[in-house]
Amino acid sequence: MSPLEKSIANAWTEVLGVECVDKEQNLFDLGAESLSAIQMVNRLQDLLKINISIRDIFENPTIKSIAKYIEKLIDTV
């Protein structure tokens, strides 16, 4: 996993209360829902200083996909 993916994975394990998550596993299959997605938005905004929305989380439900999305956001800034 890349450093960004590790940071996202660590945040998700805390939010979901699980030991680990695979970067290609759909987080909503692990129990993520609207409230946890909101928590992730807040954590990612604080951690990475980016503007991300709950819709972005739902459209990128894996660590791998949200990391790619965030990398594109960072590259456009």
Gaussian input, Z-matrix of N, CA and C with variables (Angstrom, degrees):
# hf/3-21g

backbone

0 1
 N
 C     1     B1
 C     2     B2     1     A1
 N     3     B3     2     A2     1     D1
 C     4     B4     3     A3     2     D2
 C     5     B5     4     A4     3     D3
 N     6     B6     5     A5     4     D4
 C     7     B7     6     A6     5     D5
 C     8     B8     7     A7     6     D6
 N     9     B9     8     A8     7     D7
 C    10    B10     9     A9     8     D8
 C    11    B11    10    A10     9     D9
 N    12    B12    11    A11    10    D10
 C    13    B13    12    A12    11    D11
 C    14    B14    13    A13    12    D12
 N    15    B15    14    A14    13    D13
 C    16    B16    15    A15    14    D14
 C    17    B17    16    A16    15    D15
 N    18    B18    17    A17    16    D16
 C    19    B19    18    A18    17    D17
 C    20    B20    19    A19    18    D18
 N    21    B21    20    A20    19    D19
 C    22    B22    21    A21    20    D20
 C    23    B23    22    A22    21    D21
 N    24    B24    23    A23    22    D22
 C    25    B25    24    A24    23    D23
 C    26    B26    25    A25    24    D24
 N    27    B27    26    A26    25    D25
 C    28    B28    27    A27    26    D26
 C    29    B29    28    A28    27    D27
 N    30    B30    29    A29    28    D28
 C    31    B31    30    A30    29    D29
 C    32    B32    31    A31    30    D30
 N    33    B33    32    A32    31    D31
 C    34    B34    33    A33    32    D32
 C    35    B35    34    A34    33    D33
 N    36    B36    35    A35    34    D34
 C    37    B37    36    A36    35    D35
 C    38    B38    37    A37    36    D36
 N    39    B39    38    A38    37    D37
 C    40    B40    39    A39    38    D38
 C    41    B41    40    A40    39    D39
 N    42    B42    41    A41    40    D40
 C    43    B43    42    A42    41    D41
 C    44    B44    43    A43    42    D42
 N    45    B45    44    A44    43    D43
 C    46    B46    45    A45    44    D44
 C    47    B47    46    A46    45    D45
 N    48    B48    47    A47    46    D46
 C    49    B49    48    A48    47    D47
 C    50    B50    49    A49    48    D48
 N    51    B51    50    A50    49    D49
 C    52    B52    51    A51    50    D50
 C    53    B53    52    A52    51    D51
 N    54    B54    53    A53    52    D52
 C    55    B55    54    A54    53    D53
 C    56    B56    55    A55    54    D54
 N    57    B57    56    A56    55    D55
 C    58    B58    57    A57    56    D56
 C    59    B59    58    A58    57    D57
 N    60    B60    59    A59    58    D58
 C    61    B61    60    A60    59    D59
 C    62    B62    61    A61    60    D60
 N    63    B63    62    A62    61    D61
 C    64    B64    63    A63    62    D62
 C    65    B65    64    A64    63    D63
 N    66    B66    65    A65    64    D64
 C    67    B67    66    A66    65    D65
 C    68    B68    67    A67    66    D66
 N    69    B69    68    A68    67    D67
 C    70    B70    69    A69    68    D68
 C    71    B71    70    A70    69    D69
 N    72    B72    71    A71    70    D70
 C    73    B73    72    A72    71    D71
 C    74    B74    73    A73    72    D72
 N    75    B75    74    A74    73    D73
 C    76    B76    75    A75    74    D74
 C    77    B77    76    A76    75    D75
 N    78    B78    77    A77    76    D76
 C    79    B79    78    A78    77    D77
 C    80    B80    79    A79    78    D78
 N    81    B81    80    A80    79    D79
 C    82    B82    81    A81    80    D80
 C    83    B83    82    A82    81    D81
 N    84    B84    83    A83    82    D82
 C    85    B85    84    A84    83    D83
 C    86    B86    85    A85    84    D84
 N    87    B87    86    A86    85    D85
 C    88    B88    87    A87    86    D86
 C    89    B89    88    A88    87    D87
 N    90    B90    89    A89    88    D88
 C    91    B91    90    A90    89    D89
 C    92    B92    91    A91    90    D90
 N    93    B93    92    A92    91    D91
 C    94    B94    93    A93    92    D92
 C    95    B95    94    A94    93    D93
 N    96    B96    95    A95    94    D94
 C    97    B97    96    A96    95    D95
 C    98    B98    97    A97    96    D96
 N    99    B99    98    A98    97    D97
 C   100   B100    99    A99    98    D98
 C   101   B101   100   A100    99    D99
 N   102   B102   101   A101   100   D100
 C   103   B103   102   A102   101   D101
 C   104   B104   103   A103   102   D102
 N   105   B105   104   A104   103   D103
 C   106   B106   105   A105   104   D104
 C   107   B107   106   A106   105   D105
 N   108   B108   107   A107   106   D106
 C   109   B109   108   A108   107   D107
 C   110   B110   109   A109   108   D108
 N   111   B111   110   A110   109   D109
 C   112   B112   111   A111   110   D110
 C   113   B113   112   A112   111   D111
 N   114   B114   113   A113   112   D112
 C   115   B115   114   A114   113   D113
 C   116   B116   115   A115   114   D114
 N   117   B117   116   A116   115   D115
 C   118   B118   117   A117   116   D116
 C   119   B119   118   A118   117   D117
 N   120   B120   119   A119   118   D118
 C   121   B121   120   A120   119   D119
 C   122   B122   121   A121   120   D120
 N   123   B123   122   A122   121   D121
 C   124   B124   123   A123   122   D122
 C   125   B125   124   A124   123   D123
 N   126   B126   125   A125   124   D124
 C   127   B127   126   A126   125   D125
 C   128   B128   127   A127   126   D126
 N   129   B129   128   A128   127   D127
 C   130   B130   129   A129   128   D128
 C   131   B131   130   A130   129   D129
 N   132   B132   131   A131   130   D130
 C   133   B133   132   A132   131   D131
 C   134   B134   133   A133   132   D132
 N   135   B135   134   A134   133   D133
 C   136   B136   135   A135   134   D134
 C   137   B137   136   A136   135   D135
 N   138   B138   137   A137   136   D136
 C   139   B139   138   A138   137   D137
 C   140   B140   139   A139   138   D138
 N   141   B141   140   A140   139   D139
 C   142   B142   141   A141   140   D140
 C   143   B143   142   A142   141   D141
 N   144   B144   143   A143   142   D142
 C   145   B145   144   A144   143   D143
 C   146   B146   145   A145   144   D144
 N   147   B147   146   A146   145   D145
 C   148   B148   147   A147   146   D146
 C   149   B149   148   A148   147   D147
 N   150   B150   149   A149   148   D148
 C   151   B151   150   A150   149   D149
 C   152   B152   151   A151   150   D150
 N   153   B153   152   A152   151   D151
 C   154   B154   153   A153   152   D152
 C   155   B155   154   A154   153   D153
 N   156   B156   155   A155   154   D154
 C   157   B157   156   A156   155   D155
 C   158   B158   157   A157   156   D156
 N   159   B159   158   A158   157   D157
 C   160   B160   159   A159   158   D158
 C   161   B161   160   A160   159   D159
 N   162   B162   161   A161   160   D160
 C   163   B163   162   A162   161   D161
 C   164   B164   163   A163   162   D162
 N   165   B165   164   A164   163   D163
 C   166   B166   165   A165   164   D164
 C   167   B167   166   A166   165   D165
 N   168   B168   167   A167   166   D166
 C   169   B169   168   A168   167   D167
 C   170   B170   169   A169   168   D168
 N   171   B171   170   A170   169   D169
 C   172   B172   171   A171   170   D170
 C   173   B173   172   A172   171   D171
 N   174   B174   173   A173   172   D172
 C   175   B175   174   A174   173   D173
 C   176   B176   175   A175   174   D174
 N   177   B177   176   A176   175   D175
 C   178   B178   177   A177   176   D176
 C   179   B179   178   A178   177   D177
 N   180   B180   179   A179   178   D178
 C   181   B181   180   A180   179   D179
 C   182   B182   181   A181   180   D180
 N   183   B183   182   A182   181   D181
 C   184   B184   183   A183   182   D182
 C   185   B185   184   A184   183   D183
 N   186   B186   185   A185   184   D184
 C   187   B187   186   A186   185   D185
 C   188   B188   187   A187   186   D186
 N   189   B189   188   A188   187   D187
 C   190   B190   189   A189   188   D188
 C   191   B191   190   A190   189   D189
 N   192   B192   191   A191   190   D190
 C   193   B193   192   A192   191   D191
 C   194   B194   193   A193   192   D192
 N   195   B195   194   A194   193   D193
 C   196   B196   195   A195   194   D194
 C   197   B197   196   A196   195   D195
 N   198   B198   197   A197   196   D196
 C   199   B199   198   A198   197   D197
 C   200   B200   199   A199   198   D198
 N   201   B201   200   A200   199   D199
 C   202   B202   201   A201   200   D200
 C   203   B203   202   A202   201   D201
 N   204   B204   203   A203   202   D202
 C   205   B205   204   A204   203   D203
 C   206   B206   205   A205   204   D204
 N   207   B207   206   A206   205   D205
 C   208   B208   207   A207   206   D206
 C   209   B209   208   A208   207   D207
 N   210   B210   209   A209   208   D208
 C   211   B211   210   A210   209   D209
 C   212   B212   211   A211   210   D210
 N   213   B213   212   A212   211   D211
 C   214   B214   213   A213   212   D212
 C   215   B215   214   A214   213   D213
 N   216   B216   215   A215   214   D214
 C   217   B217   216   A216   215   D215
 C   218   B218   217   A217   216   D216
 N   219   B219   218   A218   217   D217
 C   220   B220   219   A219   218   D218
 C   221   B221   220   A220   219   D219
 N   222   B222   221   A221   220   D220
 C   223   B223   222   A222   221   D221
 C   224   B224   223   A223   222   D222
 N   225   B225   224   A224   223   D223
 C   226   B226   225   A225   224   D224
 C   227   B227   226   A226   225   D225
 N   228   B228   227   A227   226   D226
 C   229   B229   228   A228   227   D227
 C   230   B230   229   A229   228   D228

   B1=1.4595
   B2=1.5199
   B3=1.3179
   B4=1.4670
   B5=1.5345
   B6=1.3256
   B7=1.4686
   B8=1.5300
   B9=1.3350
   B10=1.4644
   B11=1.5271
   B12=1.3263
   B13=1.4727
   B14=1.5252
   B15=1.3185
   B16=1.4699
   B17=1.5263
   B18=1.3276
   B19=1.4689
   B20=1.5255
   B21=1.3250
   B22=1.4700
   B23=1.5260
   B24=1.3255
   B25=1.4685
   B26=1.5250
   B27=1.3256
   B28=1.4634
   B29=1.5233
   B30=1.3200
   B31=1.4695
   B32=1.5226
   B33=1.3391
   B34=1.4648
   B35=1.5255
   B36=1.3318
   B37=1.4661
   B38=1.5246
   B39=1.3347
   B40=1.4653
   B41=1.5248
   B42=1.3186
   B43=1.4713
   B44=1.5279
   B45=1.3306
   B46=1.4608
   B47=1.5277
   B48=1.3331
   B49=1.4596
   B50=1.5202
   B51=1.3304
   B52=1.4656
   B53=1.5203
   B54=1.3454
   B55=1.4615
   B56=1.5169
   B57=1.3246
   B58=1.4591
   B59=1.5242
   B60=1.3178
   B61=1.4610
   B62=1.5182
   B63=1.3042
   B64=1.4552
   B65=1.5176
   B66=1.3213
   B67=1.4587
   B68=1.5192
   B69=1.3321
   B70=1.4609
   B71=1.5281
   B72=1.3120
   B73=1.4634
   B74=1.5240
   B75=1.3286
   B76=1.4590
   B77=1.5308
   B78=1.3171
   B79=1.4531
   B80=1.5257
   B81=1.3085
   B82=1.4609
   B83=1.5207
   B84=1.3309
   B85=1.4649
   B86=1.5298
   B87=1.3271
   B88=1.4734
   B89=1.5198
   B90=1.3218
   B91=1.4533
   B92=1.5124
   B93=1.3229
   B94=1.4670
   B95=1.5287
   B96=1.3267
   B97=1.4646
   B98=1.5168
   B99=1.2861
   B100=1.4694
   B101=1.5243
   B102=1.3154
   B103=1.4632
   B104=1.5244
   B105=1.3260
   B106=1.4608
   B107=1.5295
   B108=1.3269
   B109=1.4675
   B110=1.5325
   B111=1.3224
   B112=1.4678
   B113=1.5305
   B114=1.3203
   B115=1.4657
   B116=1.5299
   B117=1.3299
   B118=1.4593
   B119=1.5187
   B120=1.3055
   B121=1.4717
   B122=1.5255
   B123=1.3191
   B124=1.4628
   B125=1.5249
   B126=1.3194
   B127=1.4698
   B128=1.5242
   B129=1.3258
   B130=1.4611
   B131=1.5238
   B132=1.3247
   B133=1.4695
   B134=1.5265
   B135=1.3211
   B136=1.4688
   B137=1.5271
   B138=1.3184
   B139=1.4617
   B140=1.5235
   B141=1.3315
   B142=1.4621
   B143=1.5260
   B144=1.3299
   B145=1.4749
   B146=1.5297
   B147=1.3392
   B148=1.4638
   B149=1.5177
   B150=1.3151
   B151=1.4573
   B152=1.5284
   B153=1.3169
   B154=1.4575
   B155=1.5262
   B156=1.3184
   B157=1.4655
   B158=1.5254
   B159=1.3133
   B160=1.4668
   B161=1.5316
   B162=1.3176
   B163=1.4673
   B164=1.5326
   B165=1.3279
   B166=1.4637
   B167=1.5276
   B168=1.3197
   B169=1.4692
   B170=1.5253
   B171=1.3276
   B172=1.4645
   B173=1.5252
   B174=1.3225
   B175=1.4599
   B176=1.5297
   B177=1.3231
   B178=1.4667
   B179=1.5241
   B180=1.3384
   B181=1.4565
   B182=1.5351
   B183=1.3278
   B184=1.4631
   B185=1.5266
   B186=1.3012
   B187=1.4609
   B188=1.5198
   B189=1.3131
   B190=1.4657
   B191=1.5286
   B192=1.3342
   B193=1.4628
   B194=1.5266
   B195=1.3281
   B196=1.4673
   B197=1.5303
   B198=1.3381
   B199=1.4643
   B200=1.5287
   B201=1.3297
   B202=1.4681
   B203=1.5278
   B204=1.3202
   B205=1.4656
   B206=1.5307
   B207=1.3264
   B208=1.4590
   B209=1.5255
   B210=1.3287
   B211=1.4739
   B212=1.5284
   B213=1.3367
   B214=1.4657
   B215=1.5295
   B216=1.3397
   B217=1.4652
   B218=1.5226
   B219=1.3127
   B220=1.4572
   B221=1.5265
   B222=1.3279
   B223=1.4623
   B224=1.5192
   B225=1.3276
   B226=1.4669
   B227=1.5263
   B228=1.3135
   B229=1.4885
   B230=1.5093
   A1=109.55
   A2=114.63
   A3=120.01
   A4=108.90
   A5=117.50
   A6=119.51
   A7=113.04
   A8=117.11
   A9=120.52
   A10=110.18
   A11=117.15
   A12=120.65
   A13=110.54
   A14=118.05
   A15=121.22
   A16=110.95
   A17=116.02
   A18=119.72
   A19=111.07
   A20=116.06
   A21=120.78
   A22=110.00
   A23=116.84
   A24=121.06
   A25=110.91
   A26=117.46
   A27=120.69
   A28=111.36
   A29=116.14
   A30=119.77
   A31=110.55
   A32=117.25
   A33=119.88
   A34=111.84
   A35=118.17
   A36=118.96
   A37=110.59
   A38=116.64
   A39=119.76
   A40=111.59
   A41=116.62
   A42=120.57
   A43=110.96
   A44=116.72
   A45=120.46
   A46=113.12
   A47=117.49
   A48=120.45
   A49=112.69
   A50=116.42
   A51=121.64
   A52=108.74
   A53=116.12
   A54=119.90
   A55=112.84
   A56=116.59
   A57=119.43
   A58=109.62
   A59=114.56
   A60=121.31
   A61=108.57
   A62=116.09
   A63=122.13
   A64=108.06
   A65=117.51
   A66=119.40
   A67=113.82
   A68=117.49
   A69=120.19
   A70=113.06
   A71=116.46
   A72=120.90
   A73=110.24
   A74=115.83
   A75=120.75
   A76=108.23
   A77=115.84
   A78=120.45
   A79=112.79
   A80=117.21
   A81=119.94
   A82=110.93
   A83=116.95
   A84=120.82
   A85=111.01
   A86=116.79
   A87=122.23
   A88=112.55
   A89=116.84
   A90=119.78
   A91=115.20
   A92=117.35
   A93=119.31
   A94=108.65
   A95=115.02
   A96=121.77
   A97=108.01
   A98=117.64
   A99=121.22
   A100=113.30
   A101=117.53
   A102=120.71
   A103=111.35
   A104=117.48
   A105=119.36
   A106=110.98
   A107=117.25
   A108=120.04
   A109=110.29
   A110=117.01
   A111=120.97
   A112=110.07
   A113=116.31
   A114=120.06
   A115=110.84
   A116=116.99
   A117=120.68
   A118=111.05
   A119=117.66
   A120=120.86
   A121=109.31
   A122=116.25
   A123=120.70
   A124=111.49
   A125=117.14
   A126=120.38
   A127=111.43
   A128=116.59
   A129=119.88
   A130=111.29
   A131=116.95
   A132=119.93
   A133=110.48
   A134=116.96
   A135=120.69
   A136=111.57
   A137=116.32
   A138=122.14
   A139=112.60
   A140=116.47
   A141=120.91
   A142=113.99
   A143=116.13
   A144=120.73
   A145=111.09
   A146=115.10
   A147=121.48
   A148=109.34
   A149=115.82
   A150=121.88
   A151=107.35
   A152=116.39
   A153=122.59
   A154=107.85
   A155=116.95
   A156=120.08
   A157=110.91
   A158=114.81
   A159=119.72
   A160=110.05
   A161=116.24
   A162=119.66
   A163=110.82
   A164=116.38
   A165=120.39
   A166=111.31
   A167=116.45
   A168=120.76
   A169=109.85
   A170=116.93
   A171=119.84
   A172=112.20
   A173=117.47
   A174=120.59
   A175=112.68
   A176=117.08
   A177=123.03
   A178=108.49
   A179=117.27
   A180=121.10
   A181=116.33
   A182=117.09
   A183=118.97
   A184=108.83
   A185=115.76
   A186=119.89
   A187=109.91
   A188=116.26
   A189=121.16
   A190=110.87
   A191=116.94
   A192=119.36
   A193=112.40
   A194=118.16
   A195=118.91
   A196=110.26
   A197=117.13
   A198=120.29
   A199=110.38
   A200=116.95
   A201=120.37
   A202=110.24
   A203=115.85
   A204=120.46
   A205=110.54
   A206=116.81
   A207=121.18
   A208=110.89
   A209=116.91
   A210=120.40
   A211=110.66
   A212=116.66
   A213=120.17
   A214=110.70
   A215=116.61
   A216=120.45
   A217=110.96
   A218=116.32
   A219=121.67
   A220=110.23
   A221=117.11
   A222=121.05
   A223=112.85
   A224=117.14
   A225=119.96
   A226=112.88
   A227=116.53
   A228=120.56
   A229=109.73
   D1=144.27
   D2=175.93
   D3=-72.72
   D4=163.44
   D5=176.33
   D6=-56.81
   D7=-39.33
   D8=177.98
   D9=-64.26
   D10=-45.43
   D11=178.77
   D12=-61.50
   D13=-38.55
   D14=178.50
   D15=-63.84
   D16=-41.46
   D17=178.70
   D18=-63.32
   D19=-43.57
   D20=178.67
   D21=-65.21
   D22=-43.44
   D23=179.62
   D24=-61.54
   D25=-43.12
   D26=178.52
   D27=-61.13
   D28=-41.71
   D29=178.47
   D30=-64.11
   D31=-44.06
   D32=-179.79
   D33=-64.96
   D34=-39.34
   D35=179.46
   D36=-62.47
   D37=-37.74
   D38=177.40
   D39=-67.89
   D40=-45.21
   D41=-178.30
   D42=-65.33
   D43=-42.14
   D44=-175.93
   D45=-87.49
   D46=-14.37
   D47=-179.19
   D48=69.39
   D49=36.66
   D50=177.56
   D51=-116.36
   D52=162.66
   D53=-177.73
   D54=-74.41
   D55=-42.12
   D56=-179.02
   D57=-156.69
   D58=160.39
   D59=176.15
   D60=-134.75
   D61=143.94
   D62=176.26
   D63=-81.48
   D64=142.84
   D65=-175.04
   D66=-67.64
   D67=-15.32
   D68=179.24
   D69=-107.84
   D70=5.44
   D71=-179.84
   D72=-84.73
   D73=135.55
   D74=177.32
   D75=-68.02
   D76=119.86
   D77=-174.92
   D78=-68.58
   D79=-23.39
   D80=177.64
   D81=-74.32
   D82=-22.19
   D83=172.66
   D84=-72.29
   D85=-22.06
   D86=178.60
   D87=-87.48
   D88=-3.47
   D89=178.81
   D90=115.16
   D91=0.73
   D92=176.50
   D93=-64.34
   D94=146.97
   D95=177.24
   D96=-150.21
   D97=-170.45
   D98=-173.79
   D99=-53.98
   D100=-46.55
   D101=-178.20
   D102=-63.42
   D103=-44.31
   D104=179.47
   D105=-68.68
   D106=-32.04
   D107=176.19
   D108=-65.05
   D109=-39.38
   D110=176.37
   D111=-63.72
   D112=-42.31
   D113=177.44
   D114=-60.81
   D115=-39.66
   D116=179.21
   D117=-67.15
   D118=-40.78
   D119=176.85
   D120=-55.74
   D121=-48.84
   D122=-179.59
   D123=-62.25
   D124=-44.24
   D125=-179.78
   D126=-64.14
   D127=-45.08
   D128=-178.47
   D129=-66.67
   D130=-37.89
   D131=177.13
   D132=-63.68
   D133=-43.03
   D134=179.49
   D135=-69.22
   D136=-44.43
   D137=-175.60
   D138=-69.58
   D139=-45.02
   D140=-171.60
   D141=-106.80
   D142=-5.39
   D143=-179.62
   D144=55.92
   D145=48.60
   D146=179.17
   D147=-123.11
   D148=162.52
   D149=175.85
   D150=-100.83
   D151=108.19
   D152=-178.13
   D153=-131.99
   D154=150.73
   D155=-176.75
   D156=-117.48
   D157=166.96
   D158=177.02
   D159=-62.73
   D160=-33.96
   D161=177.69
   D162=-60.73
   D163=-38.24
   D164=178.10
   D165=-61.16
   D166=-37.21
   D167=178.20
   D168=-66.52
   D169=-45.62
   D170=-179.41
   D171=-66.65
   D172=-32.72
   D173=179.97
   D174=-80.95
   D175=-14.73
   D176=179.90
   D177=-131.27
   D178=73.69
   D179=-169.64
   D180=-81.64
   D181=6.49
   D182=176.04
   D183=-117.75
   D184=158.56
   D185=177.29
   D186=-60.57
   D187=-41.89
   D188=-179.32
   D189=-61.07
   D190=-45.87
   D191=-176.61
   D192=-71.72
   D193=-37.95
   D194=179.45
   D195=-70.60
   D196=-33.15
   D197=176.80
   D198=-64.43
   D199=-43.00
   D200=177.82
   D201=-61.84
   D202=-43.52
   D203=179.46
   D204=-61.10
   D205=-45.09
   D206=-179.15
   D207=-65.30
   D208=-39.19
   D209=177.56
   D210=-59.76
   D211=-40.36
   D212=177.66
   D213=-65.82
   D214=-39.69
   D215=177.63
   D216=-61.07
   D217=-45.05
   D218=-177.95
   D219=-66.15
   D220=-38.32
   D221=-179.46
   D222=-67.37
   D223=-26.25
   D224=-178.36
   D225=-86.73
   D226=-7.87
   D227=-178.34
   D228=-85.51

